[in-house]
């Protein structure tokens, strides 16, 4: 059996296309503030793993519903013949400019599509809508009404009463701001329209939940990869015979920052792809826009960290490094190495906020010198990278495909604070990554552990 098809119909400029974009998770749906953006019916299949779960048909708004209803009523047909009268209307008036919109929106319904009738809950119910709803009732197709509160919900109650007289199922859904679970509730309601659709829509909802879970895994992996790559990041340049080594610092630091930005952008694109937001534009401050802001206490607070948290995180990472000393001497130091590492880690975290990485000069075996900037051992930097990635993820996870403005990350709002165990797990993972050999089994294990911590963080973030 073919997948369910739903024609999204209604008055012009009531959010039909926005609802299609939200429920099809498709940013290619044309949305505009002026009536008449949609002039031709267009199908948008919802696919997961190559399988079409259901199809939404975006249609033009009704233009002359009263004239259409008068034509239908003039046919003198009985109730049982009304669906055939609607099909006759579409066939006789196809290509006629006067009824172009009505033919476009009614055609998929006469071909077996269900009806999703959309109204704006910010505007009051008016008798002019009754002609539209009566025409839809003539089709005999399974139908649901959705109240989309575009400009507010002042008239939702009135619409609910009126729509209940024409539609068996009425739901309220803000196409632009409804959370993922709310959208799934509307999709589940589609299964109530016809017995043949119950099982397909249940499978669709289950598939979308599974895809959402997979997206969380993929995003955590992308962010963990960002952190690991940032730990390893370094740039270098061969120095001239008489070149001052310190003179190379500004250029190397600029290249380092550019490479760090590239790592962030690659991560952002992977996260956006996981949530089907490949066309997304965003307003995001550059990591190096203002170093004072990057490591300011206000920034740490934004990412769920206080100055004391960073000191404790540095202590946790330092303690892990110190434990390696204890192990090397068989524990005879009575964990003095761990205590010393904790102190050094804490002090470093507290005071090293003014340096991304260090410049080192290496003498080459065959002569000459090599200036190398990085890798960074600044724990603060990794926490800030993680905080920026969490902010980006939170905005995407809550974002409907009906939104067209750029994702604004310049004023992201506060994230959930890190719990002490999360902070310490992250700090230990950061320290282990810094010590681990790239490509080693231990490094891969650490990255997987870091991914698990990040995945749980993303699940807890508001959104």
C-alpha positions as CSV (number, residue, x, y, z in Angstrom):
1,X,0.0,0.0,0.0
2,X,1.3,3.5,-0.8
3,X,2.1,5.9,2.0
4,X,-0.5,8.4,3.3
5,X,-0.8,11.7,1.4
6,X,-2.2,14.8,3.0
7,X,-3.2,18.0,1.2
8,X,-2.6,21.1,3.3
9,X,-5.4,23.5,2.4
10,X,-7.0,26.7,3.7
11,X,-7.3,30.4,3.4
12,X,-4.4,32.3,1.9
13,X,-1.6,33.3,4.2
14,X,-2.6,31.2,7.2
15,X,0.6,29.2,7.6
16,X,-0.1,26.3,5.2
17,X,3.4,26.3,3.8
18,X,4.9,26.8,7.2
19,X,3.1,23.7,8.5
20,X,4.3,21.7,5.5
21,X,7.9,22.8,6.1
22,X,7.6,21.8,9.8
23,X,6.0,18.4,9.3
24,X,8.0,17.5,6.3
25,X,11.3,18.8,7.9
26,X,12.0,20.5,4.6
27,X,13.5,24.0,4.4
28,X,13.0,24.1,0.6
29,X,9.3,24.8,1.1
30,X,8.6,28.4,-0.2
31,X,7.4,30.6,2.6
32,X,6.6,34.3,2.3
33,X,4.7,37.0,4.2
34,X,2.5,38.0,1.3
35,X,-0.6,35.9,0.2
36,X,-0.1,33.9,-2.9
37,X,3.4,32.6,-2.3
38,X,2.1,29.1,-3.3
39,X,0.4,29.1,-6.7
40,X,0.9,25.4,-7.7
41,X,0.4,22.3,-5.6
42,X,3.7,20.7,-4.8
43,X,4.4,17.4,-3.0
44,X,6.9,17.1,-0.2
45,X,7.6,13.5,0.9
46,X,8.9,12.8,4.4
47,X,11.7,10.2,3.9
48,X,13.8,8.4,6.5
49,X,16.6,6.1,5.3
50,X,15.3,6.3,1.7
51,X,11.7,5.2,2.6
52,X,8.8,7.6,2.2
53,X,6.8,7.7,5.4
54,X,4.1,10.2,4.2
55,X,3.7,13.0,1.8
56,X,2.4,16.5,2.4
57,X,1.0,18.5,-0.5
58,X,1.5,22.3,-0.3
59,X,-1.5,24.0,-2.1
60,X,-2.6,27.5,-3.0
61,X,-5.2,29.2,-0.8
62,X,-8.9,29.3,-1.6
63,X,-9.7,32.3,-3.8
64,X,-13.4,31.9,-4.8
65,X,-14.9,29.3,-2.4
66,X,-18.4,30.7,-2.5
67,X,-18.5,30.5,-6.3
68,X,-17.2,26.9,-6.2
69,X,-19.8,25.9,-3.6
70,X,-22.6,27.5,-5.6
71,X,-21.5,25.5,-8.7
72,X,-21.5,22.3,-6.6
73,X,-24.9,22.9,-5.1
74,X,-26.3,23.7,-8.6
75,X,-25.5,20.1,-9.7
76,X,-28.4,18.9,-7.6
77,X,-26.6,15.8,-6.5
78,X,-27.3,13.7,-3.4
79,X,-25.0,13.3,-0.5
80,X,-23.4,10.1,-1.8
81,X,-22.6,11.7,-5.2
82,X,-20.9,14.8,-3.7
83,X,-17.3,13.5,-4.0
84,X,-18.0,12.8,-7.7
85,X,-19.3,16.4,-8.1
86,X,-16.1,17.8,-6.7
87,X,-14.1,15.7,-9.1
88,X,-16.2,16.9,-12.0
89,X,-15.6,20.5,-11.0
90,X,-11.8,20.0,-11.1
91,X,-12.0,18.2,-14.4
92,X,-14.2,20.8,-16.1
93,X,-12.4,23.9,-14.8
94,X,-8.8,22.7,-15.0
95,X,-6.7,25.4,-16.7
96,X,-9.4,28.0,-16.2
97,X,-7.7,31.1,-14.5
98,X,-10.8,31.9,-12.4
99,X,-10.6,28.7,-10.5
100,X,-6.9,27.9,-10.8
101,X,-6.3,27.9,-7.1
102,X,-9.3,25.8,-6.3
103,X,-8.5,23.2,-8.9
104,X,-4.9,23.0,-7.6
105,X,-5.9,22.4,-4.0
106,X,-8.8,20.0,-4.8
107,X,-7.1,17.8,-7.3
108,X,-4.9,15.8,-4.8
109,X,-8.0,15.3,-2.6
110,X,-10.0,13.9,-5.5
111,X,-7.0,11.5,-6.0
112,X,-7.1,10.1,-2.5
113,X,-5.3,12.6,-0.3
114,X,-6.5,13.3,3.2
115,X,-7.2,16.9,4.2
116,X,-5.3,19.1,6.6
117,X,-7.2,22.3,7.0
118,X,-5.2,25.2,8.5
119,X,-6.5,28.4,10.1
120,X,-4.8,31.2,12.1
121,X,-5.7,31.2,15.8
122,X,-4.8,34.9,16.1
123,X,-7.8,36.0,14.0
124,X,-11.4,35.5,14.8
125,X,-13.6,32.9,13.2
126,X,-15.8,34.4,10.4
127,X,-18.7,32.9,8.3
128,X,-16.6,33.4,5.1
129,X,-14.6,30.3,6.1
130,X,-17.8,28.1,6.0
131,X,-17.8,27.9,2.2
132,X,-14.3,26.4,2.3
133,X,-15.1,23.9,5.0
134,X,-18.3,22.9,3.3
135,X,-16.5,22.3,0.0
136,X,-14.0,20.1,1.9
137,X,-16.9,18.2,3.5
138,X,-18.3,17.5,0.0
139,X,-15.1,15.7,-0.9
140,X,-15.8,13.0,1.6
141,X,-12.0,12.7,2.3
142,X,-10.7,12.1,5.9
143,X,-9.8,15.4,7.4
144,X,-8.1,17.1,10.3
145,X,-8.1,20.8,11.2
146,X,-5.0,22.5,12.6
147,X,-5.1,25.9,14.4
148,X,-1.8,27.7,13.7
149,X,-1.5,30.7,16.1
150,X,0.6,32.8,13.8
151,X,0.1,36.0,15.7
152,X,-1.2,34.7,19.0
153,X,-3.8,32.4,20.4
154,X,-6.6,34.9,21.3
155,X,-9.2,33.1,19.2
156,X,-8.1,29.5,19.5
157,X,-11.1,28.6,21.7
158,X,-13.6,30.1,19.2
159,X,-11.9,28.3,16.3
160,X,-12.0,25.0,18.2
161,X,-15.7,25.2,18.6
162,X,-16.4,26.1,15.0
163,X,-14.0,23.6,13.5
164,X,-15.4,20.8,15.6
165,X,-18.6,21.1,13.6
166,X,-16.8,20.2,10.4
167,X,-13.8,18.1,11.4
168,X,-13.5,15.1,13.7
169,X,-10.0,15.9,14.8
170,X,-8.8,19.5,15.7
171,X,-5.3,20.2,16.9
172,X,-3.4,23.4,17.8
173,X,0.2,23.6,16.4
174,X,2.5,26.6,16.1
175,X,4.3,25.7,12.9
176,X,7.3,28.0,13.7
177,X,7.8,27.2,17.4
178,X,6.2,23.8,18.2
179,X,8.7,21.4,19.8
180,X,9.5,18.1,18.2
181,X,7.2,16.1,20.4
182,X,4.2,18.4,19.7
183,X,4.7,17.9,16.0
184,X,4.7,14.2,16.4
185,X,1.4,14.4,18.3
186,X,-0.2,16.0,15.2
187,X,1.3,13.3,13.0
188,X,-0.1,10.6,15.3
189,X,-3.5,12.3,14.9
190,X,-3.3,11.7,11.2
191,X,-3.6,8.0,12.0
192,X,-7.0,8.7,13.5
193,X,-8.4,9.8,10.2
194,X,-8.6,6.5,8.5
195,X,-8.0,2.9,9.6
196,X,-5.6,2.3,6.7
197,X,-3.4,5.1,8.0
198,X,-3.2,4.1,11.6
199,X,-0.3,1.6,11.2
200,X,1.7,3.7,8.6
201,X,1.5,6.8,10.8
202,X,2.5,4.8,13.9
203,X,5.5,3.5,11.9
204,X,6.3,7.1,10.7
205,X,6.3,8.5,14.3
206,X,8.5,5.6,15.4
207,X,10.9,6.2,12.5
208,X,11.1,9.9,13.2
209,X,11.9,9.3,16.9
210,X,14.6,6.8,15.9
211,X,16.1,9.4,13.5
212,X,16.0,12.0,16.3
213,X,17.9,9.7,18.5
214,X,20.4,8.9,15.8
215,X,20.9,12.7,15.3
216,X,21.8,13.1,19.0
217,X,24.5,10.4,18.6
218,X,25.8,12.0,15.4
219,X,25.9,15.5,17.0
220,X,27.8,14.2,20.1
221,X,30.2,12.5,17.8
222,X,30.8,15.7,15.8
223,X,31.4,17.7,18.9
224,X,33.7,15.1,20.4
225,X,35.7,15.1,17.1
226,X,35.9,18.9,17.3
227,X,37.4,18.7,20.8
228,X,39.8,16.0,19.8
229,X,40.9,17.9,16.7
230,X,41.3,21.1,18.8
231,X,43.5,19.3,21.3
232,X,45.8,18.2,18.4
233,X,45.7,21.4,16.4
234,X,49.0,23.1,15.6
235,X,50.5,25.1,12.8
236,X,54.1,25.6,11.8
237,X,56.4,27.5,9.6
238,X,60.1,27.2,8.7
239,X,62.1,30.3,9.8
240,X,64.6,32.2,7.7
241,X,68.3,32.1,8.7
242,X,68.2,35.4,10.5
243,X,64.5,35.7,11.2
244,X,63.4,36.6,14.7
245,X,61.4,33.7,16.0
246,X,59.0,36.0,17.9
247,X,58.2,37.9,14.7
248,X,56.6,34.7,13.4
249,X,54.1,34.6,16.3
250,X,51.3,36.9,14.8
251,X,51.2,35.0,11.5
252,X,51.2,31.6,13.2
253,X,48.6,32.6,15.7
254,X,46.4,34.0,12.9
255,X,46.7,30.7,11.0
256,X,45.9,28.8,14.2
257,X,42.8,30.8,14.8
258,X,41.7,30.3,11.2
259,X,42.2,26.5,11.5
260,X,40.2,26.5,14.8
261,X,37.4,28.4,13.1
262,X,37.4,25.8,10.3
263,X,37.1,23.0,12.8
264,X,34.1,24.7,14.4
265,X,32.5,25.3,11.0
266,X,32.9,21.7,10.0
267,X,31.3,20.6,13.3
268,X,28.4,23.0,12.8
269,X,27.7,21.7,9.3
270,X,27.7,18.1,10.6
271,X,25.2,19.0,13.4
272,X,23.0,20.9,10.9
273,X,23.0,18.0,8.5
274,X,21.9,15.6,11.3
275,X,18.8,17.8,11.9
276,X,18.1,18.3,8.1
277,X,19.1,22.0,8.3
278,X,21.6,22.0,5.4
279,X,20.4,25.4,4.1
280,X,20.6,27.1,7.4
281,X,22.2,30.5,7.8
282,X,23.5,31.6,11.3
283,X,24.7,34.7,13.1
284,X,27.6,33.5,15.2
285,X,30.4,35.5,16.8
286,X,33.8,34.4,15.8
287,X,35.8,32.6,18.4
288,X,38.5,35.2,18.3
289,X,36.3,38.3,17.9
290,X,37.4,39.5,21.3
291,X,39.8,37.5,23.5
292,X,38.7,39.4,26.6
293,X,35.2,38.2,26.0
294,X,36.2,34.7,25.1
295,X,37.6,33.9,28.5
296,X,35.6,36.5,30.6
297,X,33.7,35.1,33.6
298,X,30.5,36.1,31.9
299,X,31.3,33.8,29.0
300,X,32.0,31.0,31.4
301,X,28.7,31.5,33.1
302,X,27.0,31.5,29.8
303,X,28.4,28.0,29.1
304,X,27.4,26.7,32.6
305,X,30.8,27.4,34.3
306,X,31.9,29.7,37.0
307,X,35.5,30.7,37.7
308,X,35.6,28.3,40.6
309,X,34.2,25.6,38.2
310,X,37.1,26.1,35.8
311,X,39.6,25.9,38.6
312,X,38.0,22.7,39.8
313,X,38.0,21.3,36.3
314,X,41.6,22.2,35.9
315,X,42.3,20.4,39.1
316,X,40.4,17.3,37.9
317,X,42.5,17.2,34.7
318,X,45.7,17.9,36.6
319,X,44.9,15.2,39.1
320,X,44.6,12.7,36.3
321,X,48.0,13.7,34.9
322,X,49.5,13.5,38.4
323,X,48.1,9.9,38.8
324,X,50.4,8.9,36.0
325,X,53.4,9.9,38.2
326,X,52.1,7.8,41.1
327,X,51.6,4.8,38.9
328,X,55.2,5.1,37.6
329,X,56.6,4.8,41.1
330,X,54.3,2.1,42.2
331,X,52.2,4.3,44.5
332,X,55.0,4.9,46.9
333,X,54.5,8.6,46.7
334,X,51.2,8.1,48.6
335,X,49.4,10.1,45.7
336,X,51.6,13.1,46.3
337,X,51.7,13.4,42.5
338,X,48.0,13.5,42.3
339,X,47.8,16.3,44.8
340,X,50.5,18.3,43.0
341,X,48.8,17.8,39.7
342,X,45.6,19.0,41.1
343,X,47.2,22.2,42.4
344,X,49.0,22.8,39.1
345,X,45.9,22.1,37.1
346,X,43.8,24.5,39.1
347,X,46.3,27.3,39.0
348,X,46.8,26.8,35.2
349,X,43.0,26.9,34.6
350,X,42.7,30.0,36.8
351,X,45.5,32.1,35.3
352,X,46.0,30.8,31.7
353,X,43.0,32.5,30.1
354,X,45.2,34.9,28.1
355,X,46.9,32.3,25.9
356,X,45.5,30.0,23.3
357,X,48.7,28.1,22.7
358,X,52.5,28.4,23.0
359,X,55.1,29.2,20.4
360,X,57.9,26.7,20.3
361,X,61.1,26.7,18.2
362,X,62.5,23.4,17.0
363,X,65.9,22.9,15.3
364,X,65.8,20.7,12.2
365,X,68.2,17.8,11.8
366,X,69.7,19.1,8.6
367,X,69.8,22.7,9.8
368,X,67.3,25.5,10.1
369,X,64.6,26.2,12.6
370,X,60.9,25.4,12.7
371,X,58.4,27.7,14.5
372,X,55.4,25.7,15.8
373,X,52.3,27.3,17.4
374,X,50.2,24.8,19.4
375,X,48.8,22.4,20.3
376,X,46.8,24.2,23.0
377,X,46.8,22.9,26.5
378,X,44.3,25.5,27.7
379,X,41.4,23.6,29.3
380,X,39.4,26.8,29.2
381,X,39.5,26.8,25.4
382,X,38.0,23.3,25.3
383,X,35.2,24.2,27.7
384,X,34.4,27.3,25.6
385,X,34.4,25.3,22.4
386,X,32.1,22.8,24.0
387,X,29.8,25.6,25.3
388,X,29.6,27.2,21.9
389,X,28.8,23.8,20.3
390,X,26.1,23.1,22.9
391,X,24.5,26.5,22.2
392,X,24.4,25.8,18.5
393,X,23.0,22.3,19.0
394,X,20.3,23.6,21.4
395,X,19.2,26.2,18.8
396,X,19.0,23.5,16.1
397,X,17.2,20.8,18.1
398,X,14.4,23.2,18.9
399,X,14.2,24.8,15.5
400,X,11.3,24.2,13.1
401,X,12.0,24.0,9.4
402,X,9.3,26.7,9.1
403,X,11.7,29.3,10.4
404,X,13.5,31.3,7.7
405,X,15.5,33.9,9.7
406,X,19.2,33.0,10.5
407,X,19.9,31.1,13.6
408,X,21.0,33.8,16.1
409,X,23.9,32.6,18.3
410,X,25.0,36.1,19.4
411,X,22.6,36.1,22.3
412,X,22.2,32.5,23.1
413,X,21.0,32.6,26.7
414,X,22.2,30.5,29.5
415,X,22.8,26.7,29.2
416,X,22.1,24.3,32.0
417,X,25.1,24.5,34.5
418,X,27.5,21.6,34.4
419,X,27.1,19.3,37.4
420,X,30.3,18.6,39.3
421,X,30.5,15.1,38.0
422,X,30.0,16.3,34.4
423,X,32.7,19.0,34.8
424,X,35.2,16.5,36.2
425,X,34.4,13.9,33.6
426,X,35.0,16.4,30.9
427,X,38.2,17.7,32.4
428,X,39.6,14.2,32.8
429,X,38.7,13.4,29.2
430,X,40.4,16.6,28.0
431,X,43.5,15.7,29.9
432,X,43.5,12.2,28.6
433,X,43.1,13.4,25.0
434,X,46.1,15.7,25.4
435,X,48.3,12.8,26.7
436,X,47.0,10.1,24.3
437,X,48.8,9.3,21.0
438,X,46.6,10.2,18.0
439,X,45.2,7.0,16.5
440,X,46.0,4.8,19.5
441,X,43.4,2.5,21.1
442,X,43.5,4.5,24.4
443,X,42.9,7.7,22.5
444,X,39.8,6.2,20.7
445,X,38.5,4.9,24.0
446,X,38.8,8.4,25.5
447,X,37.1,9.9,22.6
448,X,34.2,7.5,22.9
449,X,33.9,8.3,26.7
450,X,33.9,12.0,25.9
451,X,31.2,11.4,23.3
452,X,29.0,9.7,25.9
453,X,29.4,12.6,28.3
454,X,28.6,15.1,25.6
455,X,25.6,13.1,24.4
456,X,24.1,13.2,27.9
457,X,24.8,16.9,28.1
458,X,22.9,17.5,24.9
459,X,19.9,15.5,26.1
460,X,19.8,17.7,29.2
461,X,20.1,21.1,27.5
462,X,16.9,23.1,27.2
463,X,15.5,23.2,23.7
